[in-house]
Amino acid sequence: MTGPHTGRALADAAPVPHWLDRPERPDPLPPLRGTHTADLLVIGGGYSGLWAALLAKRDDPGRDVLLLEAGTCGWAASGRNGGFCAASLTHGLANGVERFPDEIEELERLGRENLDAIADTIAEYGIDCDFERTGELAVAVEPYQLDGLAEEAELGRRYGRDVRLLDRDEVRAEVDSPTYLGALWDADRVALLDPAKLAWGLRRACLSLGVRIAEHTRVTGLRRDGGALRAVTAGGADAAPGSVRAGRVVLATNAFPPLLRRLRAWLVPVYDYALMTEPLTAAQRKAIGWANRQGLADTGNQFHYYRITRDDRILFGGYDAVYHYGNRMAPALEQRPATFTTLAAHFFTTFPQLDGLRFSHRWGGVIDTCTRFCPFFGTAYDGRLAYAAGFTGLGVGATRFGARVMLDLLAGADTPLTRLDLVRSAPMPFPPEPFRAAGINLTRWSLARADAREGRRNLWLRTLDRLGLGFDS
């Protein structure tokens, strides 16, 4: 369903993230001016940096913590995602079993504890971010996908997950789409939330504990300064160049050009896109059901993720995951009309009963992807700096865990977290250009071809499977 129909639905969609386009958005904090010192410097005001600052201050209220953000807290990936807060630390159980078989049971336990801790923090600080522990439905829309759901259910039960297979009628009783053939309901390991409100709430909690935050303050370089590190900041319209001398540094810059050279080989920025509808009417809401408000994702290689918001809008995203040569990032790449048209067409195929509904917002943003699809960790400058990156789209929940790991690494502590192979190992690096772009684009083409051929994987994908590599959004 394309052409004028989807064009009308998209005609009034604002080219900005819905979550950030609201009056609740806090005013920016002043940029850093002059020369400063701190016990702990956090670079990056997304979820990773905010959790690190909050946990550090809770660990030691007397610690002087300074957070620097190049834009405003939560403006990038933390304010653009779908709001799926998963317990998984390994980008799904199957990926975790394949890569960390000897510790997957511990990682599953840590993931559940991490999600519980997020819920507790939200309650403790009164963060109004529409947190709902609804679970998630993985839906089959092609017959061949049903076997995959059955295998996933068996694997989940083996590791104590509360999962249930639904047939066609059962899944359509939950959410009514003529495309659904079956589903797997993971009942308690995914929460839905408002991602920008979570970031703003964590920012407010940090400030309440005495964390200093400077926004519109971009760090341009790091160097040793005696027994500490010095971060240099760029000047701008409101500030001259400045610097911070800190004993310890958390680097939490997601997919943005890293301040550590080594990270360039391990990360690629992949653009992901989403639409948000206008609020549904009561009749439209009744037509689709969705009383239990689960998050949803279909099970193709090029998959869609979608959910319903507190005010009965539907977010619909995914499918395309676009890499630009040379790790290119630019504001213009956040808008991709062809992808929005495709998403709109797929939306109305999924929910034909919502014909006539319009989209209020359309946007894109970057995901920090690595070859193992789950976070990796490390230190630099003789242990004075710690980093976490590579969350690959599941950072809403896993970033809190990553922040805890970074603080343990900075403390030089031998803890159950720092002993994990997940923490001690690194992903395989991406090749340099032009091989990087060629490999990624060949993989994207092959995944699309597999979806069109009942999941059959070509020689390239089978080779990547043997190497433990691939491409995932």
N, C-alpha and C positions, 0 to 999 in steps of 0.2 A: 504494500500500500504506500505508494510514493506520489510525487507530483503535487498538484494543487492542494490535496488534502493535508499532506505533511507541511507544505509551505504555509498554509493558513494556521496550522497549529503552532508553528515556530515564529510566526510573523512578529509577535510582540514580546518574544523572549529577550530579557535583558542579558547582555553579554558579560555577566559577572556571577560569581558564586552566590547562590541563594543565601547560604548561611551567613555570609559576610555583609549582605545587602539589607541590613536592618538597623533600626534606631538603637537597639541595645548595644551596638558596637561601641566600646569605650574610646574615649579620646586618647590620642597617642601621648606617651610620656616623652619628656624632653630628651634630645640626643645628648650624648656624652660630650663634655667640653673639658679640655685641659688634660692634666696628668693625674692618674689615680693609682691606688693600690687596692688589693683585695686578697683575702685568703684563698678564695675560690672564684675563678672567672668562668662563667658559662657563656659559650658562643653559640647563639641560636635560640630563638624564642618560640619554637614549635613545641610539640609534646615532649620530645626527649629533653630539651633544655629546661622546660618548665618543671618536669618531674624531677630532674636532677637538682635544680635549685631548691625545690620544696623539700625533697628528702634530705638534702645536705643540711638545710636549716633545722629540720626536725631532729636530725642526728645530733647536731651541736648548735644550739641557739646562739652561742657566742661567736660562731664563725661568720666572718664578713663575706657575704656572697654577692657578687655583681653579675648580672645577666645583660648581655648586649645582643640586640636584634637589629638586623639590617633594615627591616620594614617595621611592621607592628606585630606583636605576638599573635600567632595563629593565622597570619595572612596567607601562608603558602599551603603546603600539603595538609597541615592540621586544620585548616578552615575550608578545605575543598573536597574532602573525602565523603564517602557515603554514610559515615557514622556507624559502621559495623565494628563493635568492640569485642574481639574474639579472645578466648582463653588460649588459643594455640600460640605457641612461641616459635613454631617451626613451619609456618605456612601450611597447616593441615597435618593430620596424623600420618597420612601415607608418605609425605615428604620427610617427616621426622623419623619414621621407622626406617626408611631407606638410608638416611644420612647418619642417624644417631641411634642405631638399634640397641646399643648397650645401655643407654641412659634415657630412652624414650619414656619409660614409666615415670622417672623422676621429672622429666620435662613436662609431662602431662600434669603431674601433681603441682609443679611450680606454676604452670599456666593457670590452673584453677585458683590457686592461692593468689596469684597476681590479679585476676579478674575480681575476686572477692575484695582485695585491698583497694582496687579502684572504686568499687561500690562503697566501701567504708569511707574513703576520702571524700567522695562526692557528698555523702551524708554528713560527715563531720564538718565540712566547710560550707554546707548549704549551697552547693553548686547546682543551680537550676539548669540542667542540660538535658532534660527529658529522658533520663536513663531508664530503660525498660529491658529487663532480662527475658526476652521473648524467645530466644533460640533462633534457629535458621532452618529453612527448607531448601534442600538441594533438589531441584526438579529436573526430571528427564523430559525432553521434548522430542526425542527420537527413540525408536524402539531399542536400538543397540545400547543406549545409555542406561537401560534398566539393569543390565548385568553389572555395570560399574557401580550402581547404587547398592546392589545386593552385596557386592564385595566390600564396599565401604562400610556398610552396616555391620558385616561380620567382623571387620577389623576394629571398628569402634567398640563393639561389645567386648572384644578380647581385652581391650584396655579400659573397661569400666565406664564407657560413655553411655549416656541415657539417650539411645537412638531408636527410632521406630520407622519402619518402611511403610509407606502409604501407597495404595493402588490408585488407579485413575480416579475413581469416585471419591475416595477418601481425601486425596489432595485437592480435588475441586470443591469439596465441602469446606476446606480451609481457605483456599483462594481460588476463585473460579476463572480459569483460563482454558479455552478449548485446546491449547497447545500442550497441556500437561498430561503425561502418560503415567506418572508415578513420582514419588518423592522420598527423600530421606529427611526426617525431622530430627535434628540434634536439639534437644529441648532446653539445655541449660548452659551451654558453653559459648553463647553469643548474646551480647546485649546490644541494643540500639540506643543511640544518643544523638544529640545535636552537637556536631564536632566543634563548631566555633564557640558555642557557649561553654563547652568543656575547657577549651583553651583560655577563654576569658576568665572562667572561674578559677583555673589554676593560677593564672596571672594575679588575680585578686588575692588568692590565698598566699601566694609568695610575698606579695607586698605587705599583707597583714602580719607576716612573720618577720619582716624586716629585710627581705631581699631587696637589693637595689636593682632597678631595671632601667635601662636606657634604650629607647627605640630610635629608629632611623639612624642607627649607628653601625656602619659596616666595618668589620675587621678586615684589613687588607694584608696583614702579615703577622707572623710570630717569630720571635727569636729568643735565644737564651739571654738572660740578664743575671749574671752571677748564679746564685742558687735558686733562681726563679725564672719565669718566662715573662716576656713583654709582648703584649698585643698592640699593634698599631692600628688606629682607626682612621677612616677617610674623613675628610672635611666635606662640607656641603653648604647649602644655603644658610643653614642655621648654626653651623658649628665649624670650627677650625679643626684640622687634624689633631688627634689626641692619642693617648696611650694608657695602658693599664699594666702594671706590674703585679703578677699574681704568683703565689706559691704553687697552685695547682690549677689546671685548666680542663674543663669538659668541652669537647668539640662535638656539637650537635647540629650540623648544617645540612643534614639530609642529602638531597641530590645536587645541591648547589656546588659550584667549583670548590673543591676542598683546599684547605690550607696546608694539608699534608700531601706531598707528591704521591706517596704510595697508594692513597685511596683512589687516584684516578684510574688505576688499572682494575679496580675491583667493583666500581660502580658505573652504571649508566643511567641517565635520566630518561624515563619513558613517559610519554604524555598519555594521560587517560582523560576521558570526557564523560560528562553527565548532563542530564536534563532534569528540571524540576517542573512539575505541573502546577497549575493553579489549584486551589482547594477543590476537592470533589463536593458535589452536592449530595444531599442525603440519598437521593435516588441512585446516583452513580456509586456511592459507597455501598449501598445494598446490593447493587448488581455484581460486585466483585467479592463480597464477603469480607475476608481478611480480619475476622473478629479477634484472632489471637496475635495479630500484628507482627508476625515473624519477619525477619529478613529473608530475602530470597536470592538465589543464584541458580541459573541453569548450568548444565554440566558439560557444555561443549568446550573445546579448546579456546575458542573466542566466545567468552561467556559474558552474560549480562548479570549485574547485581542490582537489586532494587528493594525498596522499603517504603513504608508509609510513615509520615511524620505525625506529630501531635495534632497539627491542624489539618490533617487529612489531605495532604499533598502526596504525590508519589515521586520519589527520586528514581531515575532510571539511567544507569550508566554502564560503562564497560565496553566490551566487544572489540573496539579498536584499541591497540596499544602501540603508539607510534614513537619510533626512535629517529632522531635527526643526526645526520652525519657529524662526526666530531664532537659528540656530546652537546650539540647546540641546544641552548635554551634562550627563549626570548618571549616577551609578553605577547607578541603577535601569534605565537604558536598555541596559545591558550584557546584560540577560536579556530574551528575547523568545520566549515559548513557542510562538507560532504559527510563527515561523521555524525553531525547533528541530524542530518536528513535520514541517515541510516538508522540511528537510534530511534527517531520518531516513528519510522516505518515499522521497526521491530516492536515498539511499544504498542502500536495499534493492532499488530498481528497477535500480540500476547493478550491484549484486552480490547477486542473489537467492540465490546459493549460500551466503551468509553469514547466512541466516535463523537467528535465535536469538542472534546476537552482540549484546552490549549496549554502550552508550556509558558511558564513565567520567567524561567532563567535557563541559560545554557553556558557552560564553562568547561575549562580544562585545567589541568595541572600536572606536575611531574611526580612520578613515583621513583624512589631510589631502589633500583633493581640490582641484584647481584646473582651470580651463577648458581647459588644454592637456595635462593628465594626466601631466605630467612636471615635475621641479623647476624652480623659478625662484629667482633670487638677487638680492641687492642690498645696499646700504649705507645707513647713516643717521648722524646726528650727525657730519657732516663726515668720514665715512670711519672713524670710531672704532668703529662697530658694523657687523657683517656678519650676514646671515641667509640661510638656505636653507629652502625649504618647498615643499609641493605634490607630494610624491613619489607620491601616489595609489596606494599599495599595493605599490610596487616599491622600497621604501626599504631593504630589507635589504642590497642591494649598492650602490645609488646614493648612500646617505648618506656612504660613505667618499669618493666623488668630490666630493660636496657640501661635505664638511669641508675638502678640499684647496682648493676654490674659495674658501670663506670666508676661509681663512688667506691666500691670495693677495690677495684683495680688501683685507683688513686691512693687508697690507704695502704696499698701493698699487702693487703690482708689475704690470708689463706682461708677462704670460705667455701661452703658448698657450691656457690655460684662460680667462683673463679676456678674451681677444679673441673667444671663441666667441659667436655669436649666441644660443645657448642661455643663456649667462650674461648677456649684455647686454640681452636683451629681457625683456618681462614678459607674463604671460597677460592676456587680456581679463578685467576684473573681473566678478564676479557682480552682478546688480542688487540693490537694497535690497529688504527685505520690504515688502509681501507678494509682490512679483513673484518674489523669489528662490525661495521655497517653491513657488509656483505653477509656475514654470518647471521646477524640478527634478522635482516630482511628475508633471507632464505628460510629461516625458521618460522617467521610469521606466515610466509606463503605456504609452507608445508603444513602448518597447523590448520590454516583455512582449508587446505585441500583435504586434510584428514577429516575435518568436520563434514565435508561434502561427500566423503567416501566411507560413511558409517564407522568413523573412527580409525580406519586403517592408516597406519603410520608408514611413511615412505622411508627409503634408505637413510636419508639425512636425519630424520627424527629417531630412527632406531639406533643410529650411531651416537647421537647425543644421549639417548637413554643409557647406552652402555658406558658412556663416559661420565654419567651423572650430571649432565649439563642440560640446557634447554632455554626456554623463554616463557615467562609467565607474567600476566598482569594482575 
